[in-house]
């Protein structure tokens, strides 16, 4: 599946310096989602149990995206909650099937073990049902509906979606992590989704490309468990954090960052230029200085970002004769690229490279309306 890119100048935002691209409305497409598994949470106290440990409020109806955080406010798991087909208070929880290998000092328990740690005497049952379900995504064919944005002085930003009721009554649940992400669908193992009768059926790689061009990180490669912070990983702009909710695990540091911190990094789409093979997962992205500081005393040069290791390459995929991917980028260096002071590259590794790195932004990417923060619809 090819999604042509056309660059134009960006608006003022928390990540200036990246050209925006417009993805033409793709043909309605559905594809399996790789590396996902499912567990079932049932019981009369499931909702109250979850409310104390996940990072979002639980809506009255339907499914939603959320996260489990560590007590230190780092991400353990980004998950989708699907309504249970037979238990009115239950959920099917969809998450990355790969065992996380955290490099942090905080051990990352398997999700089933993490939940059992909190159940105690609550009337909640948890069991793995990954062998019963497949995960699919369906998207395309419609104009993008975009949210308005609520900004904090820290640079955290929350989506405000209008008319959520219009997403109800369809197969699966709405994927609101970004405009155009479509719907998330659970089907019985081996069965195709209903959408396959009206959508082109594509391989899992088409879904990976779709979410990369949408700027959506997913799974342990993009959001390393126990290491990643929610806002660095865009969980705020994907609707995965509620800053006004009551107490939950990891809330204290997350809310403190929202009110008094500064968001210095974001995950962004990138275009890679260089000879194959693709750089390794989590390869460091370096900032290389292009200009020397001005010697003029009449018009001093703006503060230059330090040209040091600034980013980390995440998921990549070949596309249109080159490659695109996601990368964790330091925002001041992305801005340095726009000012013509820096370029970004992945250095030579074992005789390969270097690779040029160009940051991109989808056209819907949130933009500030003034320097003090505010809302933009």
N, C-alpha and C positions, 0 to 999 in steps of 0.2 A: 504494500500500500504506500503510495507516494503522496506526500503533503507538501506542495511547493511553498517555499518561504519567500516573502518579499519584505525587505527591511525598510524602515523609516525612522526618523528621529524620535527619541523617547520623550515623554512628558516628565516633569519633575516628580520624582518618587524616591522611596528609600533605597533604590538601586539604580540611580542614574548612570549613564555611561553605556548601557546596553541597548543596541538597536531592537526595536520591537518588530515582531514578525506576525503576519496574518496567515493563519492556516485556512485555506479554502474549505468550505463546508464539505466534509467527506461524505461519500456514499454511506448510507446506513449500513453499519458493520457490527458484527458480534464476533467475539473471540474468547477462547478460554483464558483465564488468568493464571499464570504459572506460580508455582511455589506457595500454594495456599492450602490450608486445612481448616477444619471446623470442629468446634466442641459445642455441646448443648448445656445450657444453664436453665434449670427448671425448678419449680417450687414456689410456694405462696409468698416468700419473702425475697424473691430474686431482684425485684426492682429496688427495694430499700437497701439490699446488700450491695448492688452495683453502685448505687448513688454515693456510697462512702468511699469508693476506690477508683472510679473512673474520672476523667478530666472534663467531662461535659455533663450537663443535665440530661435526664432521660425524657424524651418527648412522650406525650400521652399516647400517640399512635405511630406506627411505622418504624422503620429502621433508621440507623444513623451511624456516623463515623465518630470514633472517640479514641482514647489512649489510656494505657496503664503506665503510670510514672513511678519512678523510684522515690523513696523518701527524700532524696537529695534533689528531686525535681528533674531528673533526666528520663528520657523515654525508654521504657521497657518494650512496649508493644503498641503499634498502631493497629486498630481493629475496626471491623464493621460488625454492627449488631443487626441481625435480621430477625424479624418476628418469628417465633417458633410456630410451626404449622398446626400443632395440636394443643399446645399449652398456652393459655391466654396471658400468663405472666412471664413466660419464658422467652429465651432468645437463642438463636444459633449464632455463635461468635466465630467470625472468619478472621484468620490471622496468618502470618508467615509460617510455613511448615518447617523451615530450616532451623536447626538448633543454633541459637545465638552464641557467639564466642566473643564476649566482651573483653576489651583491653583495659577497662576501668577497674578500680579497686572494689566496685560493687558487683557481687555475683549476680548473674541473670538467671533466675529459675525458669524452667519450662512453665508455660502459662497455666497449665492444669495445676501444677504444684503451687504456683503463686496464688491462685484462687482458693485452693484448699487451705492455704495458710490463713486466710481471712474468714473462712466460713464459720469455724468454731461451732456454735449451736444454732446458727441461722438455718431456717428451713429452706435450704438450697441444695440442689444436686448438680454435680458437674460430671460430664463424661465425654470422652472423645468420640466423635462421629464422622471423622474425616473420610472413612471408607464408604460412607453413605452419600456423600455430596460432592459435586463439582461446582467450581466457581467460574462464572462467565461475566463478561462486560458487553454492553450494547450501547452504541453511540452513533451520532451523525444524522444528517438529513434535515436539520433544523437550524435556524438562526440562533446564535448564542444568546442566552438570557444571562445578564450579568447582575451581581449583587451591588448594593451600595456598600461603602466601607466606613467603619468606625475606627478612628486612629487614637492611639495613646502617645504621649510625649516621648515614650521610650522607643517608638518606631513599631511597636506591636500593632497589628491591624486585624479587625474582625469583620467577616462578611455578614451582611444583613440581607437575607433573601426575602423577597415579596412573594405572596401567593404560593406558599408551600403546599397548600391543599391540591394544587393542580398536578403535583407529582404522585398523588395517591391513586390507588386503583389500577396500577399498571404492574406488569411483571417485574419482580425484584424490587429494589429500593433505589431512590435517587442517589447518585454519587455527586455530592455537592462540594467535593474538595476543590473543584475548579469549574468554571463555565465550560460546557461541552463535554464533560466527562461521561455523561449518559447515565446508565443504570447498572447497578450491581445485581447479579442474578445467581441464586442458588438453585441447582437442579439435581435430581437424583442421579447418582453415579452412572455414567454411560449414556444418559439421555441428553438430547439437544434442548436448548431453551426454545420457548415459543417464538422468540425473536428470530430464530433461524429461518422461519418461513417468510419473513419480510425484510431481512437484512442479509447482506453478503456474509458468509462464514469465512473467517480469516484465521490464520495461525496465531499462537500466543505472542509471537514477535510483533504482530501488528498492534496488539494492545500495549506492549512495552513502548513502541514508538509513539503511540497516541498519548500515553501519559507523560513521556519525556517532553514532547512538544507542548504539552499542557502545563509543564512545570510542576508535576506532581510526584514527589518522592514516595516510595513504598518499599517496605520490607527491610531486611537486615543489612542489605548492601547500601541503601540510601540513608537509613536511620539506624546506625549501629546501636543495638540495645545496651543501655547502661552508660553510653558515652554522649549521645546526642541530646541537646537541649531542645525543648518544644519549639521556641520561636526561631532558632537557627534552622530548624527542619521544617519551617512553614506551617506547623500545626495550627497556629493562630489563624492564618489566612485560609486554611483548609477547613475551618470550623471545628477543629479537634480539641479546642480548649475553651472553657467557659470561665471568664475572669470574675464573674459575679456569683458563682455557685458557692454553696457552703463547703465545709471541710471535706477534703479528699486527700488521698496519699499524694505527696509532692506539691500540694497547693501553695505552701508558704513561700518557697523560693520562686515559683512561677508567678504568683501575684505580685511579689515584691519586684521582680524584674519588670513586670508590666507597668507598675506605677513609678518606680525610681531608677530602673536600669536603662541601658542603651543597647539596642539590637545592632550588633556589628557584623553579623554574618547572615547570609541567606542561601538557600539552595535555589539555583537558577538553571535553566536550560543553557547548554553551550554547544557551539559548533566546533569540531576538531578538524584541523588540516595538517596532514602529514602522511608519511608512507606507512603502509601496514607493517606489522599487525597493530591493533589498537593498544593504547597504553593500558597498564594493569589497573585493576580496581584499586581505588584509594591512592593512586599515584599522586604525589604532591604537585600542585600548580604554583609556579613561581611568577613573581612580578619582576619585570626587567625594566630598568630606567631607560628612557629615551632622550630626555633633555637634561642639561646641566642647569643648576640654579642660576637665576638671572643675577648679573653683577650690578645692575642699575639700582641706584638708590632712590630714583624718582618714582618708579613703579615697581615695587617689590613683587616678586613672583608669589603666587599663592602657595600655601603650605603643601609640600610634596609628600605623598604617602611613602612610607619606607619600603623599598623594593626587596622584600623578603618573602619567604614561603608563605603563601596567603590562602591557599585553597586545597581542596581534595576532590579528585575525580570520583564520581559515583557510577551509576549504571550508564553504559554506553551501548550504541547499536549502529550498525552501518546503515547509511541512508543517502540516496541520491548521489552515489559515487564517492561519498565521504563518510562522515560519522557525526552523530549528535549524541548528547548525553546530558546528565545532570551533574552539577558540581556544587560543593559548598564553597562559597566565595566570600571574601572580606569586602564589605561594601565600599570602604574608602579606596580600595584599589580598583574596583570596578569604575568608580568615579574618576580615578587617575587615568584610566584608559580613555575616557571621553575627553579629558583635557589634553590628550596627546602626550602625557608624561610617562606612561607605562604601556607595555604590552604584556600579555599573559602567555605563558608557555609551560609545557611539560618537558623537562630536560631529557637529554639522551639517556637511555637505560639499556645496557647490554648491546650497544651498537645500534639501537633503534632511536628514531626521533632526531631533533626535537619535534614536538607537536605544537602548533599554534592553537590557542584557545580563545574563542570569541563568545562572549556572553550574549544571550538573547533574552527577550521578554515577550510573552504572548501579549496581544493588544489589550486584553482585559486586565493585565497586571495592575494592581492598585497604585494610584498616584496621589500624592499629597496636593492639597489645594493652596496651602500656605506654609510658611516656615514654622508656625507654632503648632501645626497639627490641626486636624479637623476631619470633616467627612467629605467624601466625593462619591457621587452616585454615577 
